[in-house]
Structures are given as C-alpha cells and as structure tokens.
C-alpha cells in the first residue's frame, strides 16, 4: 500500500487493496487493510489428522490425496471499495 500511495494512487478511490492472513498490522495502517482471514489453527489440526490417518492406515498412503475445504472470511475495512464508474 505504501508503494501505491507513493505513486499517487488514492486507496480505495482509485485502486482497492486486499491482504491475506489478517495480521495485526492490517488495522495499524491507513487506510485499514481489507483482508482474508484464514483459520490457521483449524488448518493445522486438519492437516495433522490427515497425516496421522495416513500413518495409521497403510493402504491410504497409496491412495489419492484428499481435498479439504476450510472456510475463510473477508474482513472488510477501508482499503477496498466499489469500482469507479467509467467516464
């Protein structure tokens, strides 16, 4: 964001910026950063469960990988806005 601001862009009037991870600095900058919050602890727990399952069940080691979906949330702050109208 600082690079965009340095180049003269107005956030979010001319360009939207969205981060990933929802780290604490997201609220300490201006404008506050809209971000995607991921559930890191849940990702770790599910990853460990899948790993232990494969260790305990040898036939799973040869099988295909499993897809797991863990929901994330968009935390709306001030760095993103609607697109400008074409002029």
Rosetta constraint file for C-alpha pairs under 8 A:
AtomPair CA 1 CA 5 HARMONIC 6.11 0.50
AtomPair CA 1 CA 17 HARMONIC 7.18 0.50
AtomPair CA 2 CA 6 HARMONIC 5.94 0.50
AtomPair CA 3 CA 7 HARMONIC 6.25 0.50
AtomPair CA 4 CA 8 HARMONIC 6.53 0.50
AtomPair CA 4 CA 9 HARMONIC 5.52 0.50
AtomPair CA 4 CA 10 HARMONIC 7.94 0.50
AtomPair CA 5 CA 9 HARMONIC 5.14 0.50
AtomPair CA 5 CA 10 HARMONIC 6.47 0.50
AtomPair CA 5 CA 11 HARMONIC 7.41 0.50
AtomPair CA 9 CA 14 HARMONIC 6.22 0.50
AtomPair CA 9 CA 15 HARMONIC 6.94 0.50
AtomPair CA 10 CA 14 HARMONIC 5.29 0.50
AtomPair CA 10 CA 15 HARMONIC 6.68 0.50
AtomPair CA 11 CA 15 HARMONIC 5.42 0.50
AtomPair CA 11 CA 16 HARMONIC 6.01 0.50
AtomPair CA 11 CA 17 HARMONIC 7.37 0.50
AtomPair CA 11 CA 31 HARMONIC 7.30 0.50
AtomPair CA 11 CA 79 HARMONIC 5.81 0.50
AtomPair CA 11 CA 80 HARMONIC 7.26 0.50
AtomPair CA 12 CA 16 HARMONIC 4.78 0.50
AtomPair CA 12 CA 17 HARMONIC 7.26 0.50
AtomPair CA 12 CA 78 HARMONIC 7.09 0.50
AtomPair CA 12 CA 79 HARMONIC 5.11 0.50
AtomPair CA 12 CA 80 HARMONIC 5.07 0.50
AtomPair CA 12 CA 81 HARMONIC 5.46 0.50
AtomPair CA 13 CA 81 HARMONIC 7.01 0.50
AtomPair CA 13 CA 84 HARMONIC 7.47 0.50
AtomPair CA 14 CA 84 HARMONIC 7.19 0.50
AtomPair CA 15 CA 80 HARMONIC 7.46 0.50
AtomPair CA 16 CA 79 HARMONIC 5.75 0.50
AtomPair CA 16 CA 80 HARMONIC 4.22 0.50
AtomPair CA 16 CA 81 HARMONIC 6.07 0.50
AtomPair CA 17 CA 33 HARMONIC 7.11 0.50
AtomPair CA 17 CA 34 HARMONIC 7.02 0.50
AtomPair CA 17 CA 79 HARMONIC 5.46 0.50
AtomPair CA 17 CA 80 HARMONIC 5.63 0.50
AtomPair CA 18 CA 33 HARMONIC 6.39 0.50
AtomPair CA 18 CA 34 HARMONIC 5.03 0.50
AtomPair CA 18 CA 35 HARMONIC 5.13 0.50
AtomPair CA 18 CA 36 HARMONIC 7.52 0.50
AtomPair CA 18 CA 79 HARMONIC 6.88 0.50
AtomPair CA 18 CA 80 HARMONIC 6.68 0.50
AtomPair CA 19 CA 26 HARMONIC 7.95 0.50
AtomPair CA 19 CA 33 HARMONIC 6.62 0.50
AtomPair CA 19 CA 34 HARMONIC 6.26 0.50
AtomPair CA 19 CA 35 HARMONIC 4.34 0.50
AtomPair CA 19 CA 36 HARMONIC 6.30 0.50
AtomPair CA 20 CA 35 HARMONIC 5.25 0.50
AtomPair CA 20 CA 36 HARMONIC 4.74 0.50
AtomPair CA 20 CA 37 HARMONIC 6.59 0.50
AtomPair CA 20 CA 38 HARMONIC 7.82 0.50
AtomPair CA 21 CA 35 HARMONIC 6.73 0.50
AtomPair CA 21 CA 36 HARMONIC 5.76 0.50
AtomPair CA 21 CA 37 HARMONIC 5.07 0.50
AtomPair CA 21 CA 38 HARMONIC 5.83 0.50
AtomPair CA 22 CA 26 HARMONIC 6.28 0.50
AtomPair CA 22 CA 35 HARMONIC 5.47 0.50
AtomPair CA 22 CA 36 HARMONIC 6.08 0.50
AtomPair CA 22 CA 37 HARMONIC 5.03 0.50
AtomPair CA 22 CA 38 HARMONIC 7.61 0.50
AtomPair CA 22 CA 75 HARMONIC 7.75 0.50
AtomPair CA 24 CA 28 HARMONIC 7.08 0.50
AtomPair CA 25 CA 29 HARMONIC 6.51 0.50
AtomPair CA 26 CA 32 HARMONIC 5.80 0.50
AtomPair CA 26 CA 33 HARMONIC 4.84 0.50
AtomPair CA 26 CA 34 HARMONIC 7.47 0.50
AtomPair CA 26 CA 35 HARMONIC 7.58 0.50
AtomPair CA 27 CA 32 HARMONIC 4.92 0.50
AtomPair CA 27 CA 33 HARMONIC 6.39 0.50
AtomPair CA 28 CA 32 HARMONIC 6.62 0.50
AtomPair CA 29 CA 33 HARMONIC 7.17 0.50
AtomPair CA 31 CA 77 HARMONIC 7.95 0.50
AtomPair CA 31 CA 78 HARMONIC 5.47 0.50
AtomPair CA 31 CA 79 HARMONIC 5.55 0.50
AtomPair CA 32 CA 77 HARMONIC 5.69 0.50
AtomPair CA 32 CA 78 HARMONIC 5.28 0.50
AtomPair CA 32 CA 79 HARMONIC 5.97 0.50
AtomPair CA 33 CA 76 HARMONIC 7.88 0.50
AtomPair CA 33 CA 77 HARMONIC 5.73 0.50
AtomPair CA 33 CA 78 HARMONIC 6.22 0.50
AtomPair CA 33 CA 79 HARMONIC 5.06 0.50
AtomPair CA 33 CA 80 HARMONIC 7.79 0.50
AtomPair CA 34 CA 74 HARMONIC 7.34 0.50
AtomPair CA 34 CA 75 HARMONIC 5.68 0.50
AtomPair CA 34 CA 76 HARMONIC 4.79 0.50
AtomPair CA 34 CA 77 HARMONIC 4.48 0.50
AtomPair CA 34 CA 78 HARMONIC 6.30 0.50
AtomPair CA 34 CA 79 HARMONIC 5.51 0.50
AtomPair CA 34 CA 80 HARMONIC 6.24 0.50
AtomPair CA 35 CA 74 HARMONIC 5.78 0.50
AtomPair CA 35 CA 75 HARMONIC 5.28 0.50
AtomPair CA 35 CA 76 HARMONIC 6.75 0.50
AtomPair CA 35 CA 77 HARMONIC 7.71 0.50
AtomPair CA 36 CA 72 HARMONIC 6.63 0.50
AtomPair CA 36 CA 73 HARMONIC 5.60 0.50
AtomPair CA 36 CA 74 HARMONIC 4.45 0.50
AtomPair CA 36 CA 75 HARMONIC 6.01 0.50
AtomPair CA 37 CA 72 HARMONIC 5.66 0.50
AtomPair CA 37 CA 73 HARMONIC 5.20 0.50
AtomPair CA 37 CA 74 HARMONIC 6.13 0.50
AtomPair CA 37 CA 75 HARMONIC 6.68 0.50
AtomPair CA 38 CA 71 HARMONIC 7.44 0.50
AtomPair CA 38 CA 72 HARMONIC 4.87 0.50
AtomPair CA 38 CA 73 HARMONIC 6.85 0.50
AtomPair CA 39 CA 43 HARMONIC 6.24 0.50
AtomPair CA 39 CA 70 HARMONIC 7.51 0.50
AtomPair CA 39 CA 71 HARMONIC 7.59 0.50
AtomPair CA 39 CA 72 HARMONIC 6.63 0.50
AtomPair CA 40 CA 44 HARMONIC 6.21 0.50
AtomPair CA 41 CA 45 HARMONIC 6.22 0.50
AtomPair CA 42 CA 46 HARMONIC 6.12 0.50
AtomPair CA 42 CA 70 HARMONIC 7.71 0.50
AtomPair CA 43 CA 47 HARMONIC 6.02 0.50
AtomPair CA 43 CA 70 HARMONIC 7.08 0.50
AtomPair CA 44 CA 48 HARMONIC 6.13 0.50
AtomPair CA 45 CA 49 HARMONIC 6.18 0.50
AtomPair CA 46 CA 50 HARMONIC 6.18 0.50
AtomPair CA 47 CA 51 HARMONIC 6.20 0.50
AtomPair CA 48 CA 52 HARMONIC 6.10 0.50
AtomPair CA 49 CA 53 HARMONIC 6.07 0.50
AtomPair CA 50 CA 54 HARMONIC 6.32 0.50
AtomPair CA 51 CA 55 HARMONIC 6.28 0.50
AtomPair CA 52 CA 56 HARMONIC 6.05 0.50
AtomPair CA 53 CA 57 HARMONIC 5.99 0.50
AtomPair CA 53 CA 60 HARMONIC 7.85 0.50
AtomPair CA 54 CA 58 HARMONIC 6.29 0.50
AtomPair CA 54 CA 59 HARMONIC 7.89 0.50
AtomPair CA 54 CA 60 HARMONIC 5.38 0.50
AtomPair CA 54 CA 61 HARMONIC 5.54 0.50
AtomPair CA 55 CA 61 HARMONIC 7.47 0.50
AtomPair CA 57 CA 61 HARMONIC 7.36 0.50
AtomPair CA 58 CA 62 HARMONIC 7.61 0.50
AtomPair CA 59 CA 63 HARMONIC 6.95 0.50
AtomPair CA 60 CA 64 HARMONIC 7.91 0.50
AtomPair CA 76 CA 80 HARMONIC 7.65 0.50
